[in-house]
Amino acid sequence: SDDKLKVYDGEKIDCGDITAVGDAADGDILTYSLDTEMTEPGSVTNAITYSVTKADGTDNSLNYNFILNEGTLTIAKRALNIKSLSATKTYDGTPLEKQDYELIESTVADGHTLTVTFLNSLTDAGTIDNEFSILVKDADENDVTSNYELIPEYGTLTVEKQTLTITTLSASKTYDGTPLTSEGYTITDGVIADGEELVVSGSYASLLDAGEKDNSFSYMI
């Protein structure tokens, strides 16, 4: 029997042909066939089923020496290369998701359905892989994912830090022996995410003697 190789498609592999060398004795009938049914990835012997019967149907196989040259049937897993897309945004306090993908030079078998489930989202500043899981079902809703060689490629989710420019108020006066302070600020560039606020966590700078200094302060968001 022949060696046969194909890529998984959910269908039975063709066992090929048998070449027989030698003849049965006059009146004997030689029958043979290839009956292996194989649909899933793997390798098995391309087994030959055979018999010799007399004209009356009696089995006469024991009077023959059968030399079997059996080939191999191989179904290779079907490659499935899936790449998730990437996304980037500036921090705004809401999750970043990108639930899109592309198939790279690959397809599922006819009648099969592919489900890609995205696993990650990103809210805080940073970068993570846009990971996903893969499920393939056949027309009867059977899980056939294991019959595929999965080749995942992950894009990235990136949240960039929000840039805030904070300007404190200025003040001046003539020396009078008391500290000069000026509490207050404006955000001159950038925005604070909805539901968040800038909280002054310490006192503003103060100036007692004649001179000049930055009106610095401590804060948190």
DANORZI-V836816 format. One record per helix or strand. SS is the DSSP state (H for helix, E for strand). FROM is the first residue (numbers start at 1). TO is the last residue. Records with the same first field share a line. If there is no record, write none. Layout:
SS = FROM-TO ; FROM-TO
This chain:
E = 4-7 ; 29-34 ; 42-45 ; 48-53 ; 59-59 ; 72-76 ; 78-84 ; 87-90 ; 96-96 ; 101-103 ; 113-118 ; 122-122 ; 126-129 ; 132-137 ; 143-143 ; 148-153 ; 156-160 ; 165-168 ; 180-180 ; 185-189 ; 199-200 ; 207-207 ; 219-220
H = 61-63 ; 145-147
